[in-house]
Amino acid sequence: MSLEDLNLSYLLLVHGLLGGLTCLLGFEAGRWFVRKEMQHWLGPQQARLVLARSGPWRLLGLCACLGFFVVFGEQLGPVQAVAMGLFTGLLSLAAMIDLRSRLLPDRLTLGLVVLGLCLAGAGVTVSLTEALVGGLVGYLLPLALAKVSDRRRRSRLGKDAPMEPSMGRGDFALIAAIGSWLGFSSLAFVLLFASLSMLSLALWGFLRRGWRLSTALPFGPALCLAAMLVAPFSPIAGPAGL
């Protein structure tokens, strides 16, 4: 092995460890940051249960972060390593909270939006234009589609039938946050992969669990997993991007 290969392996190891450490710290910091908001909406006891037993979710974020650097780590610097560690850590936290409580705290989603725009403006992730367009489209387009879908569902079920919205405000904010981090050009792939996974889950529920059209499912976990899958191929990854 040449000296250049050794240096590259060393950099990959350092960046991977840096990203992994930031991922774990970001998860814990995010959990502390949203605790009060969760207590406001769910009560202290329920909020404590939602935020407890987080080991598997921390491991998910850590694996996604380390996998990112194994494939594309040589193209990233230490600042980007920290950014991607924070991104995967907060996404895994959002997935855990939404799956358990069907709630996406504003502190978490809006915090991700602000962080994404700041990092884009500093030249760490995507361009600022990509981030701004990704954030705006990520919020407004799903909002419009959800309004149309809810009207159609209402017309089929009837005016008096119980029905929950197909997507909540937290989902729109989470998509905007992902768009601000990965950019507009990657957002379509995130939505495609997330929708395909949700479609598979819905079909399974209709066939095996007796779900109905009025059954609302948490979209946050699918969005977070899709964002983790798309992140290595986004403009953040440089020449290997989409």
C-alpha positions as YAML, in Angstrom:
chain: A
units: angstrom
residues:
- id: 1
  name: MET
  ca: [0.00, 0.00, 0.00]
- id: 2
  name: SER
  ca: [1.41, 3.37, -1.00]
- id: 3
  name: LEU
  ca: [1.84, 6.34, 1.30]
- id: 4
  name: GLU
  ca: [-0.97, 8.13, -0.53]
- id: 5
  name: ASP
  ca: [-3.33, 5.23, 0.12]
- id: 6
  name: LEU
  ca: [-2.36, 5.22, 3.79]
- id: 7
  name: ASN
  ca: [-3.04, 8.94, 4.07]
- id: 8
  name: LEU
  ca: [-6.40, 8.50, 2.36]
- id: 9
  name: SER
  ca: [-7.36, 5.64, 4.69]
- id: 10
  name: TYR
  ca: [-6.32, 7.74, 7.68]
- id: 11
  name: LEU
  ca: [-8.46, 10.66, 6.51]
- id: 12
  name: LEU
  ca: [-11.43, 8.38, 5.94]
- id: 13
  name: LEU
  ca: [-11.06, 6.98, 9.44]
- id: 14
  name: VAL
  ca: [-10.75, 10.41, 11.02]
- id: 15
  name: HIS
  ca: [-13.69, 11.85, 9.09]
- id: 16
  name: GLY
  ca: [-15.81, 8.78, 9.80]
- id: 17
  name: LEU
  ca: [-15.10, 8.96, 13.53]
- id: 18
  name: LEU
  ca: [-15.74, 12.70, 13.54]
- id: 19
  name: GLY
  ca: [-19.03, 12.27, 11.74]
- id: 20
  name: GLY
  ca: [-20.09, 9.37, 13.95]
- id: 21
  name: LEU
  ca: [-19.31, 11.27, 17.14]
- id: 22
  name: THR
  ca: [-21.24, 14.30, 15.88]
- id: 23
  name: CYS
  ca: [-24.15, 12.03, 14.96]
- id: 24
  name: LEU
  ca: [-24.41, 10.69, 18.51]
- id: 25
  name: LEU
  ca: [-23.94, 14.10, 20.10]
- id: 26
  name: GLY
  ca: [-26.49, 15.66, 17.72]
- id: 27
  name: PHE
  ca: [-29.04, 12.99, 18.59]
- id: 28
  name: GLU
  ca: [-28.63, 13.59, 22.32]
- id: 29
  name: ALA
  ca: [-28.61, 17.38, 21.96]
- id: 30
  name: GLY
  ca: [-31.74, 17.22, 19.80]
- id: 31
  name: ARG
  ca: [-33.49, 15.00, 22.32]
- id: 32
  name: TRP
  ca: [-32.74, 17.49, 25.08]
- id: 33
  name: PHE
  ca: [-33.78, 20.43, 22.86]
- id: 34
  name: VAL
  ca: [-37.25, 19.05, 22.04]
- id: 35
  name: ARG
  ca: [-38.04, 17.71, 25.50]
- id: 36
  name: LYS
  ca: [-40.03, 20.73, 26.69]
- id: 37
  name: GLU
  ca: [-42.06, 20.91, 23.50]
- id: 38
  name: MET
  ca: [-42.84, 17.19, 23.72]
- id: 39
  name: GLN
  ca: [-43.94, 17.62, 27.33]
- id: 40
  name: HIS
  ca: [-46.22, 20.47, 26.27]
- id: 41
  name: TRP
  ca: [-48.00, 18.37, 23.66]
- id: 42
  name: LEU
  ca: [-47.95, 14.93, 25.28]
- id: 43
  name: GLY
  ca: [-47.45, 15.51, 28.98]
- id: 44
  name: PRO
  ca: [-44.29, 14.75, 31.00]
- id: 45
  name: GLN
  ca: [-44.82, 11.00, 31.38]
- id: 46
  name: GLN
  ca: [-45.74, 10.30, 27.75]
- id: 47
  name: ALA
  ca: [-42.94, 12.53, 26.48]
- id: 48
  name: ARG
  ca: [-40.47, 10.62, 28.63]
- id: 49
  name: LEU
  ca: [-41.65, 7.32, 27.16]
- id: 50
  name: VAL
  ca: [-41.39, 8.63, 23.59]
- id: 51
  name: LEU
  ca: [-37.82, 9.84, 24.11]
- id: 52
  name: ALA
  ca: [-36.66, 6.76, 26.04]
- id: 53
  name: ARG
  ca: [-35.08, 3.56, 24.68]
- id: 54
  name: SER
  ca: [-33.30, 5.38, 21.89]
- id: 55
  name: GLY
  ca: [-30.36, 3.00, 21.43]
- id: 56
  name: PRO
  ca: [-31.52, 1.40, 18.15]
- id: 57
  name: TRP
  ca: [-32.29, 4.82, 16.68]
- id: 58
  name: ARG
  ca: [-28.89, 6.19, 17.59]
- id: 59
  name: LEU
  ca: [-27.39, 3.10, 15.96]
- id: 60
  name: LEU
  ca: [-29.44, 3.76, 12.81]
- id: 61
  name: GLY
  ca: [-28.10, 7.29, 12.50]
- id: 62
  name: LEU
  ca: [-24.56, 6.14, 13.24]
- id: 63
  name: CYS
  ca: [-24.70, 3.38, 10.59]
- id: 64
  name: ALA
  ca: [-26.08, 5.81, 8.00]
- id: 65
  name: CYS
  ca: [-23.36, 8.32, 8.79]
- id: 66
  name: LEU
  ca: [-20.51, 5.80, 8.70]
- id: 67
  name: GLY
  ca: [-21.85, 4.24, 5.51]
- id: 68
  name: PHE
  ca: [-21.82, 7.68, 3.91]
- id: 69
  name: PHE
  ca: [-18.13, 8.12, 4.67]
- id: 70
  name: VAL
  ca: [-17.15, 4.61, 3.64]
- id: 71
  name: VAL
  ca: [-18.50, 5.33, 0.14]
- id: 72
  name: PHE
  ca: [-17.77, 9.03, -0.34]
- id: 73
  name: GLY
  ca: [-15.63, 10.12, 2.59]
- id: 74
  name: GLU
  ca: [-12.57, 11.00, 0.50]
- id: 75
  name: GLN
  ca: [-14.51, 13.82, -1.16]
- id: 76
  name: LEU
  ca: [-15.50, 15.50, 2.11]
- id: 77
  name: GLY
  ca: [-13.65, 17.69, 4.57]
- id: 78
  name: PRO
  ca: [-13.91, 17.69, 8.36]
- id: 79
  name: VAL
  ca: [-16.56, 20.42, 8.41]
- id: 80
  name: GLN
  ca: [-18.76, 18.41, 6.06]
- id: 81
  name: ALA
  ca: [-18.13, 15.35, 8.24]
- id: 82
  name: VAL
  ca: [-19.56, 17.23, 11.21]
- id: 83
  name: ALA
  ca: [-22.50, 18.50, 9.12]
- id: 84
  name: MET
  ca: [-23.46, 15.05, 7.84]
- id: 85
  name: GLY
  ca: [-23.10, 13.54, 11.30]
- id: 86
  name: LEU
  ca: [-25.47, 16.16, 12.67]
- id: 87
  name: PHE
  ca: [-27.89, 15.60, 9.78]
- id: 88
  name: THR
  ca: [-28.13, 11.83, 10.24]
- id: 89
  name: GLY
  ca: [-28.35, 12.11, 14.02]
- id: 90
  name: LEU
  ca: [-31.25, 14.57, 13.94]
- id: 91
  name: LEU
  ca: [-33.04, 12.61, 11.21]
- id: 92
  name: SER
  ca: [-32.90, 9.41, 13.23]
- id: 93
  name: LEU
  ca: [-34.32, 11.34, 16.20]
- id: 94
  name: ALA
  ca: [-37.16, 12.73, 14.07]
- id: 95
  name: ALA
  ca: [-37.98, 9.24, 12.77]
- id: 96
  name: MET
  ca: [-38.12, 7.83, 16.31]
- id: 97
  name: ILE
  ca: [-40.36, 10.60, 17.63]
- id: 98
  name: ASP
  ca: [-42.80, 10.52, 14.71]
- id: 99
  name: LEU
  ca: [-43.13, 6.74, 14.73]
- id: 100
  name: ARG
  ca: [-43.88, 6.67, 18.45]
- id: 101
  name: SER
  ca: [-46.04, 9.76, 18.83]
- id: 102
  name: ARG
  ca: [-47.04, 10.86, 15.30]
- id: 103
  name: LEU
  ca: [-45.60, 14.24, 16.22]
- id: 104
  name: LEU
  ca: [-42.70, 16.13, 14.68]
- id: 105
  name: PRO
  ca: [-41.61, 18.92, 17.06]
- id: 106
  name: ASP
  ca: [-41.26, 22.38, 15.52]
- id: 107
  name: ARG
  ca: [-38.01, 22.86, 17.38]
- id: 108
  name: LEU
  ca: [-36.53, 19.91, 15.56]
- id: 109
  name: THR
  ca: [-37.86, 20.50, 12.04]
- id: 110
  name: LEU
  ca: [-37.42, 24.27, 12.01]
- id: 111
  name: GLY
  ca: [-34.02, 23.87, 13.63]
- id: 112
  name: LEU
  ca: [-33.02, 21.58, 10.77]
- id: 113
  name: VAL
  ca: [-34.22, 24.18, 8.26]
- id: 114
  name: VAL
  ca: [-32.17, 26.94, 9.89]
- id: 115
  name: LEU
  ca: [-29.08, 24.73, 10.13]
- id: 116
  name: GLY
  ca: [-29.43, 23.64, 6.52]
- id: 117
  name: LEU
  ca: [-29.69, 27.20, 5.23]
- id: 118
  name: CYS
  ca: [-26.80, 28.40, 7.39]
- id: 119
  name: LEU
  ca: [-24.52, 25.59, 6.24]
- id: 120
  name: ALA
  ca: [-25.51, 26.18, 2.62]
- id: 121
  name: GLY
  ca: [-24.77, 29.87, 2.99]
- id: 122
  name: ALA
  ca: [-21.35, 28.99, 4.44]
- id: 123
  name: GLY
  ca: [-20.57, 26.74, 1.47]
- id: 124
  name: VAL
  ca: [-20.51, 23.53, 3.52]
- id: 125
  name: THR
  ca: [-23.34, 21.62, 1.87]
- id: 126
  name: VAL
  ca: [-25.24, 22.57, -1.30]
- id: 127
  name: SER
  ca: [-25.41, 26.03, -2.83]
- id: 128
  name: LEU
  ca: [-27.63, 28.57, -1.09]
- id: 129
  name: THR
  ca: [-29.92, 28.71, -4.12]
- id: 130
  name: GLU
  ca: [-30.36, 24.92, -4.05]
- id: 131
  name: ALA
  ca: [-31.11, 25.06, -0.34]
- id: 132
  name: LEU
  ca: [-33.62, 27.91, -0.60]
- id: 133
  name: VAL
  ca: [-35.48, 26.37, -3.54]
- id: 134
  name: GLY
  ca: [-35.38, 22.95, -1.89]
- id: 135
  name: GLY
  ca: [-36.83, 24.35, 1.33]
- id: 136
  name: LEU
  ca: [-39.61, 26.32, -0.35]
- id: 137
  name: VAL
  ca: [-40.63, 23.58, -2.78]
- id: 138
  name: GLY
  ca: [-40.28, 21.01, -0.03]
- id: 139
  name: TYR
  ca: [-42.90, 22.80, 2.01]
- id: 140
  name: LEU
  ca: [-45.30, 24.22, -0.57]
- id: 141
  name: LEU
  ca: [-45.55, 21.31, -3.03]
- id: 142
  name: PRO
  ca: [-46.47, 18.60, -0.48]
- id: 143
  name: LEU
  ca: [-48.86, 21.05, 1.16]
- id: 144
  name: ALA
  ca: [-50.72, 21.57, -2.11]
- id: 145
  name: LEU
  ca: [-50.78, 17.84, -2.90]
- id: 146
  name: ALA
  ca: [-52.03, 17.00, 0.59]
- id: 147
  name: LYS
  ca: [-54.88, 19.52, 0.28]
- id: 148
  name: VAL
  ca: [-55.99, 17.95, -3.00]
- id: 149
  name: SER
  ca: [-55.70, 14.43, -1.59]
- id: 150
  name: ASP
  ca: [-57.71, 15.29, 1.53]
- id: 151
  name: ARG
  ca: [-60.50, 16.79, -0.56]
- id: 152
  name: ARG
  ca: [-60.73, 13.64, -2.66]
- id: 153
  name: ARG
  ca: [-60.74, 11.44, 0.42]
- id: 154
  name: ARG
  ca: [-63.44, 13.58, 1.98]
- id: 155
  name: SER
  ca: [-65.60, 13.29, -1.13]
- id: 156
  name: ARG
  ca: [-65.29, 9.49, -1.04]
- id: 157
  name: LEU
  ca: [-65.83, 9.06, 2.69]
- id: 158
  name: GLY
  ca: [-68.52, 11.68, 3.13]
- id: 159
  name: LYS
  ca: [-68.63, 14.93, 5.03]
- id: 160
  name: ASP
  ca: [-69.45, 13.37, 8.41]
- id: 161
  name: ALA
  ca: [-66.99, 10.47, 8.26]
- id: 162
  name: PRO
  ca: [-64.00, 10.70, 10.64]
- id: 163
  name: MET
  ca: [-60.81, 11.43, 8.75]
- id: 164
  name: GLU
  ca: [-57.36, 12.59, 9.75]
- id: 165
  name: PRO
  ca: [-55.24, 14.76, 7.42]
- id: 166
  name: SER
  ca: [-53.01, 12.74, 5.10]
- id: 167
  name: MET
  ca: [-50.00, 14.83, 6.16]
- id: 168
  name: GLY
  ca: [-49.43, 17.20, 9.03]
- id: 169
  name: ARG
  ca: [-47.54, 20.45, 9.38]
- id: 170
  name: GLY
  ca: [-44.57, 18.60, 10.82]
- id: 171
  name: ASP
  ca: [-44.25, 16.51, 7.65]
- id: 172
  name: PHE
  ca: [-44.17, 19.63, 5.49]
- id: 173
  name: ALA
  ca: [-41.52, 21.20, 7.71]
- id: 174
  name: LEU
  ca: [-39.45, 18.01, 7.66]
- id: 175
  name: ILE
  ca: [-39.52, 17.87, 3.85]
- id: 176
  name: ALA
  ca: [-38.51, 21.54, 3.75]
- id: 177
  name: ALA
  ca: [-35.64, 20.75, 6.13]
- id: 178
  name: ILE
  ca: [-34.44, 17.87, 3.94]
- id: 179
  name: GLY
  ca: [-34.64, 20.12, 0.89]
- id: 180
  name: SER
  ca: [-32.57, 22.80, 2.62]
- id: 181
  name: TRP
  ca: [-29.86, 20.24, 3.41]
- id: 182
  name: LEU
  ca: [-29.77, 18.14, 0.23]
- id: 183
  name: GLY
  ca: [-30.98, 20.75, -2.26]
- id: 184
  name: PHE
  ca: [-33.83, 20.91, -4.71]
- id: 185
  name: SER
  ca: [-32.23, 18.46, -7.17]
- id: 186
  name: SER
  ca: [-32.24, 15.66, -4.60]
- id: 187
  name: LEU
  ca: [-35.67, 16.34, -3.14]
- id: 188
  name: ALA
  ca: [-37.59, 14.47, -5.84]
- id: 189
  name: PHE
  ca: [-35.64, 11.27, -5.14]
- id: 190
  name: VAL
  ca: [-36.30, 11.58, -1.41]
- id: 191
  name: LEU
  ca: [-40.04, 11.97, -1.99]
- id: 192
  name: LEU
  ca: [-40.07, 9.11, -4.50]
- id: 193
  name: PHE
  ca: [-38.32, 6.63, -2.21]
- id: 194
  name: ALA
  ca: [-40.37, 7.72, 0.81]
- id: 195
  name: SER
  ca: [-43.65, 7.40, -1.13]
- id: 196
  name: LEU
  ca: [-42.74, 3.94, -2.44]
- id: 197
  name: SER
  ca: [-41.97, 2.72, 1.06]
- id: 198
  name: MET
  ca: [-45.23, 4.17, 2.39]
- id: 199
  name: LEU
  ca: [-47.17, 2.60, -0.49]
- id: 200
  name: SER
  ca: [-45.74, -0.80, 0.35]
- id: 201
  name: LEU
  ca: [-46.64, -0.32, 4.01]
- id: 202
  name: ALA
  ca: [-50.18, 0.81, 3.15]
- id: 203
  name: LEU
  ca: [-50.78, -2.19, 0.87]
- id: 204
  name: TRP
  ca: [-49.59, -4.51, 3.61]
- id: 205
  name: GLY
  ca: [-51.90, -2.78, 6.09]
- id: 206
  name: PHE
  ca: [-54.93, -2.96, 3.80]
- id: 207
  name: LEU
  ca: [-54.37, -6.67, 3.08]
- id: 208
  name: ARG
  ca: [-53.22, -7.91, 6.48]
- id: 209
  name: ARG
  ca: [-54.40, -5.41, 9.10]
- id: 210
  name: GLY
  ca: [-57.70, -4.21, 7.74]
- id: 211
  name: TRP
  ca: [-56.66, -0.59, 7.41]
- id: 212
  name: ARG
  ca: [-59.03, 1.83, 5.69]
- id: 213
  name: LEU
  ca: [-58.65, 4.99, 3.64]
- id: 214
  name: SER
  ca: [-59.17, 7.01, 6.81]
- id: 215
  name: THR
  ca: [-56.13, 5.41, 8.48]
- id: 216
  name: ALA
  ca: [-53.33, 7.96, 8.82]
- id: 217
  name: LEU
  ca: [-49.72, 6.76, 8.88]
- id: 218
  name: PRO
  ca: [-46.61, 8.58, 10.11]
- id: 219
  name: PHE
  ca: [-44.67, 9.75, 7.04]
- id: 220
  name: GLY
  ca: [-41.67, 11.06, 8.99]
- id: 221
  name: PRO
  ca: [-39.74, 7.76, 9.33]
- id: 222
  name: ALA
  ca: [-40.02, 7.07, 5.60]
- id: 223
  name: LEU
  ca: [-38.81, 10.60, 4.79]
- id: 224
  name: CYS
  ca: [-35.85, 10.30, 7.16]
- id: 225
  name: LEU
  ca: [-34.76, 6.92, 5.82]
- id: 226
  name: ALA
  ca: [-35.12, 8.12, 2.23]
- id: 227
  name: ALA
  ca: [-33.04, 11.23, 3.00]
- id: 228
  name: MET
  ca: [-30.30, 9.06, 4.51]
- id: 229
  name: LEU
  ca: [-30.26, 6.90, 1.37]
- id: 230
  name: VAL
  ca: [-30.18, 9.86, -1.00]
- id: 231
  name: ALA
  ca: [-27.66, 11.96, 0.94]
- id: 232
  name: PRO
  ca: [-24.54, 10.16, -0.40]
- id: 233
  name: PHE
  ca: [-25.68, 10.87, -3.96]
- id: 234
  name: SER
  ca: [-26.69, 14.48, -3.36]
- id: 235
  name: PRO
  ca: [-24.62, 17.54, -4.40]
- id: 236
  name: ILE
  ca: [-23.02, 17.39, -0.94]
- id: 237
  name: ALA
  ca: [-21.00, 14.40, -2.20]
- id: 238
  name: GLY
  ca: [-19.37, 16.52, -4.90]
- id: 239
  name: PRO
  ca: [-18.55, 14.77, -8.19]
- id: 240
  name: ALA
  ca: [-20.43, 11.66, -7.12]
- id: 241
  name: GLY
  ca: [-23.68, 13.56, -6.67]
- id: 242
  name: LEU
  ca: [-26.81, 13.08, -8.71]
...
